Structure formats: structure tokens, C-alpha cells
């Protein structure tokens, strides 16, 4: 029987207490900001409107969701920050639509995971604003792909009319919600609606296609409310008289049951969920038991440096996500800029694809982590297709700078390899989830299942940066015709020179602002912003949701995985390379021979083309000087390659004396250029 060769990921953490404290402090600041913004958003339009809802003997949206859920800790919000940065002008007034006026979550009801879509009745009586339909549609898409029950808690006064142009029409206008109702019904996904307030126009249409519709005594569903009828037909009539429970339960049959109040309605919905089929989790877990990671998930706040230029060990991150910190790496020694493998989350199989960070040596070739090369792209394509064939959900952990560039990349046709990966991901049917750890740049963001390729959910951290490339590089590209080959401004005219410099700086700052993750969340470019320590929690629910329903997709028994064939072939040949599995591969060290001994002296050469820095910043002193003794822990210099910084240290000896620094600060260097001349401290005078 093929073996799933799970191995324990070694426990690596930040042992330097000073560095650990700095990272923890920085992450704590952005996590606290996230908590503060969440609390603000959850209040809707605040206590005044909350009291108005209570005065009608109704519950607020959040109160309804908490009552409906098995446990408040089971609630996973999505789309929290949609519209949070938008301001809408209505005559002389300025309005904001907190969280787009609708609360959308995945939660557990009678042990089943369900999608809940609840109009926020503290925000303009649950009106639909620009982006409200898109937010609702996104949750319906999640329910459709995963086939999990959908609950609508309807309390909606229809479109927010002053902004109707941006909500009514278009591919993702309000009408698409009703199409999604139909698609869910066609696929057999249970839909249950609780009509619990003012449901006018679109708010009235939304529950109709649901399998079960409950309506409270104070609620109504109408195509047009009493006010509109008075204006158009001159009839003085109340909305509850037109479309209350008496009409729709006993005459039109647009609703199934009438209930006294919110609590009765929520209890009835819970009872309906209890009648559905049980979860498939127990079956798909087989003999697997759900274990916590061996290492604390709290470590994620220090393992991930906020500075996107600082490398880290991605396996240390993965070890805080997977059950028992066990991981089965696939094609481990091929395309090492990418990690691929299988693990368990909550006792259920998942595939993981992640970017390695730092400097990598593979077959005597230097590579940069976070950059996509031919080998890594091929590796992702094969692994993604194989997971799809075996029915294994895929988690993409993105920290990508983009594709490799240059003559070699074009000579080998890297574009075509990227197209192959894009084709694969575009046609996968297995559930895929994407998490943006820090940077998601260029075509690398697309290739690694970014939002345009329809991951079921895309999450990001508060330190994530989503952009074509960093601000400085984009600004240089924009003004390239005004710069020379060294990116210096061509003109000698002082006035013109200062103007161009100011424009470049202004553009760079704008682009850096555009990378702000809350901007992405504001426009639904990510589905939710979460803390690093919440990654496993969200994945536990999403992975379980992927296996909850029966007979909706291929789920192979692990004995007959195609993955075993792939691993067998790659172990023998490594897809054409001559490396054997037990060969020693040097990672994150300069190429063998880069320290060339000359009598008692030896050289440290540049492992790659880049910009060499002898100082941490222009106004700080050099890292090292001539005649200074150094150890393997000391930073000698920095090498900047594609906006990533790599630390240069001693390699083959524990300590040495600097004879001379061979290059000046901030100069371009080629692979093999001498950076330092050193003498072994044992022989130094």
C-alpha cells in the first residue's frame, strides 16, 4: 500500500529575544488596529439605531446571528470592511454604509456549517448599497461551491435609492442575487429564509426561491411599500396590510410559516437545519484524528516579519497550521522556491502550495525565494492538477514577488509555463483557498490562485501588500523615458529636475497607499482581513466545509491517490534532474566555492546580481570595517535583488577578520564579484 510519509516539521522560532520582541510589538500594533476597526464596524450605525430596532421588538442582525449559532466562537465573518472607506452623498447629507449594510458569516448550527446572510437593520433599515449585492453574491458562491446550507435573515428596505444606479444594473447588480438563489436551488443546496422586518422590492424577492420561508407577525414582503403606493396610486394603505403574514402564508403562499417574533423565527430555522443530513466529516476523516499543531499558533505573530523584504522560514508557518505539525512534502528537492505537500487540518487532507523565502541553492544555481522560476511553476502545475484529480482541497500561501525576468526566462519560455499553471487553476474543480501572507505582486499573484481565478475564499493579513509591484519600481517604470540607464533623472535643468523628482515621489507614495489591505477589503478584492494567529481557525472551518456534503465532488481514498505516482516518479528522477533523494542540498548558503581561500585570506563573493549595501541606511554607519573581527552571527552587508534584501554573513568559518571591504555602498554588483576580503581569525595578526 502506498505510504503517506508524513514527517514532523522541526520547531524553528526566533531565538533572538530582541528581534522577537520587535516583531511581536509591530504585529501587536496592527492586530490591535484590526480589532478596533472590527468593533467599530460591528456597531453599524451605532446605539441610536440599535435602540430604534429594539423599540420595534426586533433583534439586530448581530444579535440574530449569535442566537442562531451553536456558539459565538463558531462565527467567522466575511466582508467586514466592504464600503468602510466609501462615503455616499445624498443631497446635503453624507452617508456611510457600515459593512455595506449586510452581515455575512459562516457559522455552525446544529453542528453543520452554514452560510448566513443577514441585512443589517441598524444601517438604513438594511438597504442595499453599492457593493451590497456583490457581498451577498460572494457568500452565495461560497455556498454553491461547497454545497452548504444558506440562511437568509431578511430585513431589507430595498435599494438605497440615491445610489440605485450603482446597485441596480450591471453583471453583479442586485438581480444577480436572485439568479444565485436559482442556481443554489438547482444544485440542491438547502436555502432557508426568515423574513423578520421590512422587505421591500429586492428585499421581498430574495427569500421567495428559498426552500422554507418563515415570516414574523410584524414583518412584510412587498414589491412596493405603502409609501410608494400612496405616491403612485393615491391609495392609503399599510405595508403590513399589503404583504404581511396573513397575505403571504394564507393567500399568496409566498411564505410557508408565520411565527410570532424573531426568537420564534430563529428557533424554527435552527430546527429546520437539524432535519438536514448529517455531516460527512466523520466519514472523510477515516482513521485521522484532529490534533492541534505541536507548536503554538501564537508564534505566527513573530515568525512572519512585517517587512516584506525580510526572509523567513515558511515551513515554520506551515508547522503552526497543520495537525500535529506533520507534513508530507512532494517533489521536495525540485523547484525549491516552492513548497508543495499534504497535511491534515482538523483531521482532513489538504494540499499546501507556498513560496519559500530567502536565498536558495538548487543544482549549483542560486535562486530567490518569492520569485517564480520554471521549476517552481511546473511543480505547482503538476501538484495542483494532481490534487484536483484526487479531490484534495488546495491552500495557497502567497508571499510572491512575481515571475523571474531576463533573457534566460524568455529563452526557456517561462510565459508558457505560467500559462500552463493558469490553465490548470482555471479548470480545477476542487475547493481552493488563498491566503496573502505579505506580498502578492504581479503575475505571480494571478498564477498562485489570486482572486481572478476564483478561489472560494481569499484572505489576507493586516501587513499584506497587493500590487503589480512596489511603489518605487512602478514609479521608475512610469517615468522611465525621463531617466537614464542608472535610473537617474536625465535633465540638468534644476526646476525640471525637482519637478520630476517630486512627481516620482508622489506617485511612489500613492502606490504604497494603494497597497493598504483595507482598500482591498473595501472593494472585495479580498474576502476578509485576519490576524496571523487566526489562519488555522479560518482554515479549520473552510476545510471542514469542503468535506461536509456528500457526493458533490470527487474525493478519492488515499490508497488510490495519483499523488503516490507523482511522488514515486519525482523521487527517482526529480523530473529529469540527476539529484537523488538522499543527496545533501545546501539551502540559504552561498554556492560551494564562493569562499575561495588564498593563503590565509579568503573572499566572499556576491551569490547573485544585485545592489550591494555596506550600511543599513544612508545615515547609519557601516555594518563592518577593515581590521574588525566578525562572527557567523554578524551582518557583513546586504544584497538587494528584485526589492528583496538578503543578509551576507560568514559561511565556512565561525569567525574572521575583515581585511577590506571590496565594494562601496549602494553599488550594482554581478554574480561572483568580490565583496569582502577576510582573514581567518586564527591566523590574523
N, C-alpha and C positions, 0 to 999 in steps of 0.2 A: 504493500500500500504506500502511495506517495506520502512523504512526510512534510509537514509544515514545520520548518526548522526555526521556531521562534527562539530568539536569543535576548538575554537581558541587556538593555542599553546601559552602559556604565553611568554611574551617577557623577555628572560633572556640574559644578556650580562655580560661582565667583568666590574664590577663597580670599582674594584681597579685600579686606574689610572696608577699606576706604572707598574703593571702586564700587563695592556692593552698596554701601550707604548712599553714594552719589546717585546710582541708578535707581535705587529704591525711592529716594526723595523725589527725583524727577518724575517717575511713573506715578507716585502718590499724588502729585500735583494735578496731573491730567486726569487721573481717576476721580479725584475729588471734584474736579470741574464737571466731569461726566455725571456724577451723582447729583450735583447741584442742578444741572440742566434737566436731568430726568425728573427730579422733584418738581421743578417749575412747570415742565410740560404736562405732567400728570394732573396738575390742578385745573387744566382747561382755562376757562375764563375767570376762575377764582371763586372765592367764598360767596360772593354776592349771587352768582348764577347757581351755585350749589344749593343755596337756600331757596332759590326760586323753584328748583327741581323738587326739593323736599316738601315745599309748600303744596305741590300738586300730589303729594303722597306717592311720589315715584322715587326710584333709586337712580343715582348717577351711573354712568357707563362703567366706571371702575368698580363701583360697589356691586353692580350686577355680575361682572366677570369674577370678582373674588368670591361671591356667593356660589356661583355656578361651579367653580373649580374645586377639585378634591382638596387642594392645599394651595395657599397663596404662593408658596415656594415653587409650585409647578408652573407658574405663569411665565412665559417667555414673550416679551413684547417685540414687535417688528414695526419698522417705520415710525419710530418715536419722534424723529426730528424732521419729518416731512413738513414743509412750509414754515418751519420755525424761523427762518431768516427772511420770509416774504412779508411784505406789507401791501394791503389792498386798500385802494382809495374809493370811497363811496360818497360822492358829493363832498361835503365839508368834513367828513369823518375818515379816520384811518382805522382800519380793522386788521386784526391778525387772526389767523385760523390755527390755533394751537393744535399741533399734530394732525393738521388737515381735517380736524373735526371728526375723526373716526379712530377708535382704538382697535388695533388688530393684534391678536396674540395666538400662540399655540399653547394649549394647556391640557390638563388631564381631567377628564370627567368619567367617573366610574371606571378608573384605571385605563381608559382609552385616551389616546392623544387626539385632540380635535382642534380645528381652526375656529376661532371666534372673531366675528366682525361686528363691532358694536358702535353705533353712532354716538358721538359724544354730545349728550343733550345739554351740557354746560357751554357749548360753543355754537351760538346762533341756532339753538334748537336742533342740533345735529345736521345742519345744512351741508350740502356737498360743495366744496370749494375747488378751485384749480388744484389738481393733484390728488383730490379725494378719490375719484374713480380709479386712478392708476394704483393707488394704495390698496383699495378693495380688490381690484383685479389681480394684483400680485398675490394676495393671500388666497384667492380662488385658484390661481395657477398652482400654488403650493399644494392645495388640497387635491387638485386634479391629478398632478404628477404622482403624489404619494397615496392617493385614494383614501384620505382620512376624512371623517365626518366634518361637516361645516355647519356652524351655528350662526344665525344672524339675529342679533338683538337690535330690532329696528325701532328707531325713534328719530325720524328724519323729516324735516320740513321741506325737503326737495332741494333744488339747486339754490345756491346763494345768488339770487338774480342779478345783482350788479356785476357779477363776474361770470354770467352764464355763457358768454362767448368762449371762454377758456375751459368750460366744463361740459358743454352740451354736445359739441360736434367732435369730429376727429376720430382717428382709429381707436384711441384709448379714452374716448368720451364716455359719458355716463351710460350710454346704450350698450357698451361692451360688457357692463356688469351683467345685464340680462342674458347676453349670449353665453357668458361664463356659467350662469345658472343653468342654462340649457345643456352645455357641454358636460357639466358635472352630473346632471340628471341622466344624460345619455350614457355616461360611463358607470352609472350605478352608485355614485358617491352619495351617501345619505346627506340630506340638507334639511335642517330644522330651523324654523323661524319663530321668534317671539316678537309679536307686534306690541310695543309697550308704550306708545306715545303718539305724537303727531306724525303720520306717514302720508305725505302728500306727493303727488306726481311720481318721480323716480323712487322715492321712499316707499310709495304704495306698490309699485311694480315689483320691487326687489324680492319680497317674500313669496310671491304667488307661485313660482315654479317649485318651491320647496316641497318636500315630501309630507311634512307635517307643519301646520301653521296654527299657532296659538295667538289669541288676541285678548288683551285685558279689557275690563269694563270701561276704563277711561281712555282707551286708545281708539284710533280710527284709521282706515285706509281709504284714500280718495284720489281720483285723477286730478281733481281741482278742489281746493278747500272752500269753505263757506265765504270767505272774503272775496275770492276770485269770482265766485258765482254771483255774489251781490253786485260786483262791478260789471260783469258781462251780461247777466240776465235780469238783474234787479230783484232777485228772489232773496228774501231774508231767511236764511236757514243756517243751522249749525253744522259744523263738520262731523260731529258725532252722530247727528241725525242722518247724515248722508251715508257715511261709511263706517258706522260703529259695529260692535259685535252682533247686534240684532240683525243688521243687514247682511253682513258677510258670513255669519255662521248659519243663519236660518233661511236666508233668501238666495243670495248670490253664490253661496258655498265657496267663496274665495278664501275662507279660513275654515279650519276644521273644528277648533275647540275655543270656547270662551272661558276665561279664568278671571277671578276677582281682581288680582293685583300682581305686582312684579314678583313677589316671593312665590306665589302660586304658579306663575308662568315659569320661573326658573326651576322650581321643583319638578314641574311637568316635563321640561326639557331634559333634566337630569334623568328622569325615569325613562324617557324615550331612548337616550343613549344606552341605558342599562339593558335594553332589549336587543341591541345590536350584537353581532358575532363577537366572540372574544378575540383578543389579540393573537397574532401569530408569533409573537416574540418567543414564547416558550418552545415552540416547535423549531424555530430557526436557530435558537441558541444551541440546540443539540446538547452536547455534553459541556459546553462552555459555561463557566460561572463568571458573573460580573464582579470584577475586583477593581478597587481603586488603584491608581498608579502607586508604585513603591515610593516615588519621590513627590514631595508636596507641590501641588499646583500653585501655591503661593510664590514659589520660586520663579514663576514666569515673569513676575514683575521686575526681577533683577537679571534674568537670563537674556531678555530682549533689550538691548541698548536702544534708547530713543534716537540717537544719532544714526541715521541710515548709512553713514559711511563706515561705521564700526562693525567689524565682523563678529560672529558668534557661532556657537555650535548648534545647528538645527536639530541634531539628534537629542540634545538635552531638552529642547522644546517638545519634541515628539514623545520623549520619555515621561513627560508630565501630562500627556493626553491619553495614552494607551493604557488599557488594563494591565496591571502588574508590570508596567514598563517593558513589556515584551514586544519584540518587533522581528518580523521575517523580511529581511532585505532581499530584494530581487534585482539581479544584474548589478550587484554591489560594486564591482570593480570596473564597470564600463560607464562612461558618461558620468563621472563622479561629481560634476557640478549639479547633478540632480539626484535626489534620494527617492527611490521607489520601494514600496514594500507593503506588507499586510500586517494588520494588528487587529485587536479587538477593542471595541468601545461599548461598554455595557454588555459584554459577552457576545457581541455581534461582529461579524467580519467587516472590515473596511479596508480599502486601499488608500495609501497616502502617497502624494507626489509633492515634493518640497524642494526649494532651492538651497543648495549648500552655500555657505558664506566663507569668505577668506580666500587665500591663495591655495591653489590645488595643483599637484603634480600628477600627471597621468601619462604613462608611457614616455617618460622623459620630455613631456610637453607641459608648459605652465599654462594654467587657466585661472580665470577669475570666477569665484562664486557669485551667483546672482546674475550671470550672463548666460545666455542660451547659445550653445555650440551644437554642431551637427550631432555629436554622440548623445548629448543630453536630450535633444529634441527627438531623435529616433527612439531613444529609451522611453520617453514619455508616450510617444505614439503607440509603441508596442504594448506597453503596460496598460495604457488607457483602453485599448481595444480588447486586451485580454480580460481586464476587469469587467468590461461590458459583456463579454461573452459568458463570463462566469456568474454574472449577476451580483458583483461586489460593488457597493456604493463607493464613490471616489471622493476623497477630501483633498483639495488643492491648497497647499500652504504657500502663498505667494510672497516672495521678497525678491523681486526681479527687476534688473536694470534695463533689460531689453536683449535683443539679439546681438551676437558678435558682428562687428563691421570690419571692412577692409578687403583686400584683394583675395586672401585665402577664402574668406566667407563667400565671396562671389564665385570664385573658381569652383568650389565644391557644390555650389547650388544650394546654399543654406535656405534661400527663399522657398525652394521646392520642398525641403524637409519641413519647414514651418507650415507650408500649405497642407502637407500630409497630416500634421498634428491638428490643424484647424478642421480639416475634413473629418477626422476621427471624432473630435469632441462635438462637432456639429451634428453627428449622426448617432452618438451614443444615446441609449435609452435608459441606462442605469442612473439612479439618483447621483447627482454631483453637487458638492458644496464647496464654496471658495471662501477662503479667509485671507484678507490682505494684512500681513503682519506688519510691514513697514512701507516698502516702496512697491508700487505697481506701475511700471513705466513702459511706454512704447508698445511695440507689437508683442513684447513678452507678456504684457497684461492680457492681450487677446489670446495668445497661444495657450496660456495656462488657465483657460476657462474663466476669463473675465465676464462681466455682466452681459456683453453682447452675445455670448454663447450659451446663455440660459442655464446657468447653474440654478438649482432650485432655490438656494439662498446664497447671497454673498454678504459676508460680514467683514467689518474692518475694526481696527483698534484706534484709539484716540491719537496715536502717533503715526497713523498710516498716511501715505502721500500718493495720490492717484493723479498721474500726469503723463504726457508724452515723454518728457524728460525734465531735469531740474531747471529752475528758473534761469540760472546763469548760462547754461548751454543753449536754451531756447532763445534767450536774448541775443547771444552771439550769432546764432543762426539767422535771426531776423535781420540783423544789421551787418551780415557778412560782406555785402558789397562795399561797405564803408570801412572795412578792417583789412589789415594786411595778413600775410600767412601766419604771423605770430599772434593774431587777434588784437593787434594794437590799432588804434584809430589812425587812418591814413593822413587825414588833413593836418596841416601845420597851423591853420588859422585858429587862433585861441578861442574866439567866440563860437565858431562852428564846432570845434573840438569839445568844448564844455557842454554845448547843446546835445551833441551825440552821446556824450558820456552820461548826461542827465537822463536822456531817453532810454538808454540801455539799463541804467539803474532802476528807473521807474518801471520798465517792463519786467525786469527780473523780480521786483517786489510784487508786482501784480500776479505774476505766475506763481510765485511762492504762496501768495494768499489763496489763489485758486486751488491749491493742493489741500487746503484745510478740510479735514474729513467731514466736518459738519455741513460744508457746502455740498459734498457728495450725498450725504444723508438727506439734505434738504430737498434735493431733486430726484430722489430714489435711485441714484447711481450706486448706492449700497443699501442693503435692506435693514441694517442696524449697526450701530457702533457699540462694541462691547469691550470690557476690560480684558487684559491678557489672562487674568485668573478666571475668567468666565468662559474661556474657549471650550474646555471639556464639558461644562454644563450644557452649553448650547448644542454641542455635538452629540451628547448623550440622548437628547430629545430628538434631534434630527435623524440620527442613525436609527433609533427605535422606530420613528415614524416611517422610515424606509422599509422596515420589515413587518410593520403592524398588520397590513392587509394581506389576505391570501390570494394567490392566483392572479396577480396583477402584472407580474413580470417574471422573467427567468431568474431563478435562484438555485444554482447548482449545489449539490452536495460537494463538500470539499474534496472528496476522494476523486472526483472526475473533473476537477478544475483544469482548464487549458494552461493555467498558470504553472502547473507542475512541468509541463512540456517545455514551456518557455524557460523556466529556471534550469532544467536539465541541459538544454541546448546552450544557454548562456554560461553555465558552469564549465562546460567542456571547451567552448570556443570563444566565449565572450564576444559573440557576434563578429568573428573574424579576427580578433586580436590574438596574439600569441602569449597572453598572460595566463598563467594557471591560478587556480583559486587560492593556493597556499603561498603564492608569491608575496613578498613583502612590498607593499606600496607605500611610498613616503608621501604623506599629506601635510600641506601647510608648511613645507620646508623648501628652501631653495634647491634647485636642481643639483644632483650629485656632481661635485667637481666645481661648484660655483665658488668655493673657498680654495683657491689654488695656493699651495704653500711654496714660498720662495725663501729657502734657507729658514730663518726663524720668522720671517714675515709671512703673512698670508693676506689675501684680498677678499673683500666682499663685493660681489658684482650685482648689478641690477638683474632680477629674475625676469623682468618684462620691460617693454617700452612704457614710459610714463613720465610724470613730473616728480622730481626728487626734491624733498624738503629737508633741510637741516634744522628747522625751527618749527615748533607747534603753531606759531602765528608770527606775522611780520614784526610785532613789537615785543616778542619774548626772546630769551637767549637760546642759543643752540642747544640741541639735545646733548651733544658731546663735543669736546675739544681735543686737540692734539695733546699727547702725553697723559691723557686721562685714562684711568683704569675702569674697565666696564665688566659687567657680568651678563649672563644669559637673560637676566630679568630686565636689563636696561634697554630703553629705546634708543637706537642709534640715529634713526631717521625715519621718514615716511615716504612711501611711493604712492602717488595718486594715479590711478588707472580708471578711466571711464567714471570719474567722480566718486570712486571708492578709494579709501585710504588703507594701505597695508603697512604694518609695522615691520621695520627692519631690525633684527636682533642678531646676536651671535648664534651660531648653529653647532659647529663641530667641536667647540671648546667651551668650557664653563666660564672662563674669564680671560681677558686680554687687555692690552694697552693700545690705545689709538696712536698710531704713528702719524697719520694725516687723514684729513677728510678730502677726498679727491674731487668733489663737485661742490659748486656753490649752491646756495639756497634757491629753490624755485626755478630750476633749470630742467629742460627736457633731456631725458636720457634714453638710450637704446638698451635693449636686452644685451647683457654681457659687459656693459660699461662698468668700470671700476668706480665704486662709491667710497670705499674705505680701505686704507692700508693699515694693518694691525700687526702686533707682535704678541705672541703668547706670553702671558704674564710671568710664566716660569723662567723665561729666558730674557725678559725685558730688563734693561739696566735700571 
